[in-house]
Amino acid sequence: MSRRALVTGASGGIGETFARRLAARGDDVVLVARRQGRLQTLAGELAAHGVDVEVLPADLTAEEGLAAVEQRLRASTGPVDLLVNNAGFGSNGPFAELPLDRELAMIDLNVVALVRLTRAGLDTMLERGAGAIVNVSSMASFQALPQTATYAATKAFVTSFTEALAEEARGSGVRLQALCPGLTRTDFHTTASWSLGWLPSAAWQSSEQVVDASLAALDRGRGRVVVVPGPLNRVAATASWLLPRGLVTRLVSATVRR
Ligand SMILES: NC(=O)c1ccc[n+]([C@@H]2O[C@H](COP(=O)([O-])OP(=O)(O)OC[C@H]3O[C@@H](n4cnc5c(N)ncnc54)[C@H](OP(=O)(O)O)[C@@H]3O)[C@@H](O)[C@H]2O)c1
């Protein structure tokens, strides 16, 4: 039986890869993002897999767009079995110097939209006693990150929120995952004005590696809630949990100021 997934931020990067991987394995997909042209092009390609593809253009920081996606998640026809809350962006610079409007828009997208869509998806999934939600968080959720303070704080919220909901949903048939990628080659860093070209290639993953780790964890059934893709990222995450928080913050600060 085919399943249906709704992916936010499907017009590029990790979200586009989720849509490609899911359609390739026979899942119907609902594609959400602002750039309608990119979604239409992707939809044309994915239809070749013989799956049903819906394009739902929406700005998730605008009430109209967010309400439209909530409504789609609550629709009884064509129910959504997998929600991937992936749309998100970051920024770079001391908080006191960054435009406040953009920082607030980041909270609207990374936190408020994610919470509202999680609620809409969860309500119908709990009713059906089945479904899964992947909230795309970040390794940035594990410690404070100077120079991208708001972004790291939004992702700390996403990881904590998802872990709590996963526990609340235990035994309900609904699973939640906080996917915590490290550096992944997408447009994310250009959008956030990060110049990280000096980092060695070993520090980076492809969006395919990230998405495959997420789907493999989901396929394994109930189990890991926080998914950190890649052995190097898992070592770094473990170190950040073991070392004193203040030391980790200073180490990260020294790295990003390089
Ligand atoms: N790349 C990394 O190193 C990395 C690491 C850890 C976590 N992540 C997380 O992974 C997720 C995906 O990022 P990415 O790396 O794939 O970046 P990306 O290539 O920049 O993709 C971001 C996606 O979000 C969508 N989006 C942005 N603003 C939106 C809005 N207001 N309404 C609806 N959609 C919006 C964009 O589509 P439109 O512009 O068409 O709207 C795009 O599809 C984010 O949550 C990010 O925080 C990324």
Ligand as a Chemical Component Dictionary entry (heavy atoms), coordinates in Angstrom:
data_LIG
# 
_chem_comp.id                   LIG 
_chem_comp.type                 NON-POLYMER 
_chem_comp.pdbx_formal_charge   0 
_chem_comp.three_letter_code    LIG 
# 
loop_
_chem_comp_atom.comp_id 
_chem_comp_atom.atom_id 
_chem_comp_atom.alt_atom_id 
_chem_comp_atom.type_symbol 
_chem_comp_atom.charge 
_chem_comp_atom.model_Cartn_x 
_chem_comp_atom.model_Cartn_y 
_chem_comp_atom.model_Cartn_z 
_chem_comp_atom.pdbx_ordinal 
LIG N1  N1  N 0  22.614 22.372 5.361  1  
LIG C1  C1  C 0  23.041 22.166 6.601  2  
LIG O1  O1  O 0  24.268 22.165 6.861  3  
LIG C2  C2  C 0  22.049 21.881 7.693  4  
LIG C3  C3  C 0  22.554 21.350 8.900  5  
LIG C4  C4  C 0  21.672 21.082 9.927  6  
LIG C5  C5  C 0  20.318 21.310 9.776  7  
LIG N2  N2  N 1  19.859 21.825 8.603  8  
LIG C6  C6  C 0  18.403 22.081 8.495  9  
LIG O2  O2  O 0  17.902 21.406 7.359  10 
LIG C7  C7  C 0  16.701 22.050 6.927  11 
LIG C8  C8  C 0  16.754 22.218 5.421  12 
LIG O3  O3  O 0  17.831 23.082 5.101  13 
LIG P1  P1  P 0  18.715 22.901 3.795  14 
LIG O4  O4  O 0  20.099 22.684 4.236  15 
LIG O5  O5  O -1 18.117 21.942 2.866  16 
LIG O6  O6  O 0  18.644 24.408 3.248  17 
LIG P2  P2  P 0  18.110 25.010 1.865  18 
LIG O7  O7  O 0  18.716 24.279 0.724  19 
LIG O8  O8  O 0  18.328 26.474 2.000  20 
LIG O9  O9  O 0  16.542 24.680 1.895  21 
LIG C9  C9  C 0  15.653 25.371 2.723  22 
LIG C10 C10 C 0  14.238 25.062 2.277  23 
LIG O10 O10 O 0  13.323 25.768 3.136  24 
LIG C11 C11 C 0  12.376 26.449 2.329  25 
LIG N3  N3  N 0  11.907 27.665 2.976  26 
LIG C12 C12 C 0  12.656 28.706 3.429  27 
LIG N4  N4  N 0  11.863 29.667 3.918  28 
LIG C13 C13 C 0  10.577 29.229 3.784  29 
LIG C14 C14 C 0  9.300  29.791 4.089  30 
LIG N5  N5  N 0  9.171  31.012 4.632  31 
LIG N6  N6  N 0  8.189  29.064 3.810  32 
LIG C15 C15 C 0  8.302  27.837 3.242  33 
LIG N7  N7  N 0  9.471  27.261 2.933  34 
LIG C16 C16 C 0  10.607 27.953 3.193  35 
LIG C17 C17 C 0  13.125 26.774 1.039  36 
LIG O11 O11 O 0  12.222 26.902 -0.054 37 
LIG P3  P3  P 0  11.706 28.283 -0.697 38 
LIG O12 O12 O 0  12.860 29.235 -0.684 39 
LIG O13 O13 O 0  11.271 27.858 -2.070 40 
LIG O14 O14 O 0  10.565 28.695 0.171  41 
LIG C18 C18 C 0  13.961 25.506 0.858  42 
LIG O15 O15 O 0  13.216 24.534 0.183  43 
LIG C19 C19 C 0  16.610 23.367 7.707  44 
LIG O16 O16 O 0  15.661 23.234 8.754  45 
LIG C20 C20 C 0  18.016 23.540 8.288  46 
LIG O17 O17 O 0  17.994 24.256 9.495  47 
LIG C21 C21 C 0  20.684 22.121 7.559  48 
# 
loop_
_chem_comp_bond.comp_id 
_chem_comp_bond.atom_id_1 
_chem_comp_bond.atom_id_2 
_chem_comp_bond.value_order 
_chem_comp_bond.pdbx_ordinal 
LIG N1  C1  SING 1  
LIG C1  O1  DOUB 2  
LIG C1  C2  SING 3  
LIG C2  C3  SING 4  
LIG C2  C21 DOUB 5  
LIG C3  C4  DOUB 6  
LIG C4  C5  SING 7  
LIG C5  N2  DOUB 8  
LIG N2  C6  SING 9  
LIG N2  C21 SING 10 
LIG C6  O2  SING 11 
LIG C6  C20 SING 12 
LIG O2  C7  SING 13 
LIG C7  C8  SING 14 
LIG C7  C19 SING 15 
LIG C8  O3  SING 16 
LIG O3  P1  SING 17 
LIG P1  O4  DOUB 18 
LIG P1  O5  SING 19 
LIG P1  O6  SING 20 
LIG O6  P2  SING 21 
LIG P2  O7  DOUB 22 
LIG P2  O8  SING 23 
LIG P2  O9  SING 24 
LIG O9  C9  SING 25 
LIG C9  C10 SING 26 
LIG C10 O10 SING 27 
LIG C10 C18 SING 28 
LIG O10 C11 SING 29 
LIG C11 N3  SING 30 
LIG C11 C17 SING 31 
LIG N3  C12 SING 32 
LIG N3  C16 SING 33 
LIG C12 N4  DOUB 34 
LIG N4  C13 SING 35 
LIG C13 C14 SING 36 
LIG C13 C16 DOUB 37 
LIG C14 N5  SING 38 
LIG C14 N6  DOUB 39 
LIG N6  C15 SING 40 
LIG C15 N7  DOUB 41 
LIG N7  C16 SING 42 
LIG C17 O11 SING 43 
LIG C17 C18 SING 44 
LIG O11 P3  SING 45 
LIG P3  O12 DOUB 46 
LIG P3  O13 SING 47 
LIG P3  O14 SING 48 
LIG C18 O15 SING 49 
LIG C19 O16 SING 50 
LIG C19 C20 SING 51 
LIG C20 O17 SING 52 
# 
